Amino acid sequence: MRINPEFRRNVWVQFTWTRLLAAPLLTVIACYAFLLVNNHDYRLLQKVAEFVGGSVIVGLWGTRRAADSLAEEVSGGTWESQRMSGLGAWQMTWGKLIGSASFVWYCATIAFLVVLWSSNRIEALGGIGRPPLQVAFDFYVGGLVAQAAAFSIALLLLRKAAQYRRLTITLAQTCGFLVYFLFVRGDFSEQLSVRFRASGLPSNETFWSGGSPELDLARGFAIGVTCLWSIIAAYRLMRTELQYRSLPWVWTLFLVFVLVLGISASPAENAYGWLAIPFLVFVLLTYLSFFADNRDPVRYRWALLALRDRNWFEMISAIPWWIISYVFAAVSAVAIAWSLADVVGVESMREPTPAVRMFIMAVGHPSASLALVMLFMLRDLLVLLWLSCSPWRSKADVAGIIYLALAYWPLAAILWISGLPHLLPVVAPIATGNIGTDFVPIGIELAFALFLFYARWREITKLKRR
């Protein structure tokens, strides 16, 4: 059987006879000392082993190894030669993702065995131990979620950084650990399970073993789907890094999944309530995918040339993800506004519901506020593109984050505190009911941002007509 050479190389690097023998030996010594100090408290040993194996080994150490696997190649000068090797994107992805953290999985398995042994001792003494299937699922599937997320963030940072620094590796590790904390250790998946139960779906079915529930299907589904999307994200980003040309159908499918999940998990009974959460997620994904994009003007120019030549495959494959997210957000905004038009008195209601006020930022005119949200997003994207095409392109992300922070929070807060809410449409997408006050300022800002970007675009591309 032919083994993935990248995986085999990582395994040989990670495993030595010293490590193989030291890990279980030190674990046995530590457990024996712990039981002596704590008067053979097996329940406490079980909790400590689960915490160390899950949060420390899989969550912290595993995400660090996944994020650092690329940094080692870049700093060692071997990444470019690996990119030109005969390995495909999938071989490179799982070879690095699993192989770089192979010793982490070895240590996590030892911790899992400690949890099983302590649970058996607890049950032998008449107590109830931890369900083994639940612990194994949290360790292995939850750990793979976190490590795949950290690996994906590291791939994104690799596209944007000339060389890896400790800060970028720590950022990727932190993102992976947050995913693990929210979906495995946190209550996000538990809340999703409760929501599905309330909706009447058969999510409260469980696997049974020994008379105790082993695994909640709704929680397992949430973690499993997150794991699947994390692995797909790592694979697609690796394809991009290896310069494969492909259509953005996976990103589009992910946005459709967000839409379906948001509608299914929403407790609302109307269309605008169902679409409120997906709309906000699409807005957030638009900004996140924009900052994650390399924003190469040459690639954008290729897309325009492909459009002019009617080369549809090249044109679609070069479409940035943030444009697709913006289209989904715009369609959701139109659908919400259309559903609100059928509700009598929504435009004049004095006390809108908290969901309407929070999710579509509508004090009294939600449809106009939705239109302002899309116009403000378009203005921000044009300004950020202008920054990306400027001579200080390497600092465009930092400059863009500072711009977004200054454009919304301080000025809007000053106007609100000063008692000038009628001027809020100048700096924030909140409609006041006056069409001129609401749309004229953003129209001027949008035209100015378009002029800046177009001038810069003409300067750097020199695009001429045939």
Secondary structure, DSSP 4 states (H G I P E B T S, - for coil): -PPPHHHHHHHHHH--HHHHHHHHHHHHHHHHHHHHHTTS-HHHHHHHHHHIIIIIIIIIIIHHHHHHHHHHHHHHT-HHHHHTSS--HHHHHHHHHHHHTHHHHHHHHHHHHHHHHHHHHHHHTT-----HHHHHIIIIIHHHHHHHHHHHHHHHHHHH-SS--HHHHHHHHHHHHHHHIIIIISSHHHHHHHHHHHTT-STT-EEEETTEEEEEHHHHHHHHHHHHHHHHHHHHHHHHHTT----THHHHHHHHHHHHHHHHH---SSHHHHHHHHHHHHHHHHHHHHHHS---HHHHHHHHHHHHTT-HHHHHHT--HHHHHHHHHHHHHHHHHHHHHTSTTSTT-SS--HHHHHHS--SS-HHHHHHHHHHHHHHHHHHHHHHHTSTTGGGHHHHHHHHHHHHHHHHHHHHHHTT-GGGGGGTSS---S-HHHHHHHHHHHHHHHHHHHHHHHHHHH-----
